[in-house]
Amino acid sequence: MGKSAILICIMLQAFFVSCTRMPLLSNIFDSSTEDGAGETALRDDFSDTKSGWEHIQIDEGTAGYVEETYQITVKLPNTDIFTTYSRIFVNSEITVKAAKMQGSDNNNFGLICRFQDSENFYAGQISSDGLAGIFKIEDGEYQLLGHKNMVPAPAIMGGSGENEIWFECVETTLSLAVNGELVDSQGDAAFKSGEIGLIAGTIDGNIGVFQFDDLAAFSK
């Protein structure tokens, strides 16, 4: 799966954009909390535009706070845009409500864990045409773990339906669930810790608009 990947917040190559992270607010993240079983490390309904996620506008798309949600707009086919939150997790459980607002159902969107840099991380993603999969991006190359293609997931609300995406990265096990149903689980040991994030992309459509809300991340 070859795609152009645009990281919001890191300057790498001609596509990438440099920006400064917003300060983390105490009502979103308690920096005194150590990673531990089941502890809430982050909860964000995106009502505060300074809660720690970026607002970016570039030729390839945009990402930022819109009407108390977080939206990613991709303006080119076969392109991903992603953003991360400045906190390192070892083992994490992440949930978010997500929906495609505009564009082709042949897309991908979801959550990131163990983000090292723009070319090395894991992503648990679904598509609006009812598919799901766990990706390892290593040295900029996308690899779908355990399958040749993304797998059908009947639990996915297709089209512009809202889905609750759950992505857990614990030890060497990566698990993806949608609307309360496990859709994939894979093992991989390439990355042991890193940031969490949001990702959305187009495949054959010229534009895709994706909305995220009610994100929560837990240390395991």
Buried (B, 14 or more C-beta within 10 A) or exposed (E): BEBBBBBBBBEBEEBBBEBEEBEBEEEBBEEEEEBEEEEEBBBBBBEBEEBBBBBBEBEBBBBBBBEEBBBBBBBBBBBBBBBBBBBEBBBBBBBBBBBBBEBBBBBBBBBBBBBBBBBBBBBBBBBBBBBBBBBBBBEBEBEBBBEEEBBEBEBBBBEBEEBBBBBBBEEEEBBBBBBEEBBBBBEBEBBEBBBBBBBBBBBEBEBBBBBBBBBBBBBB
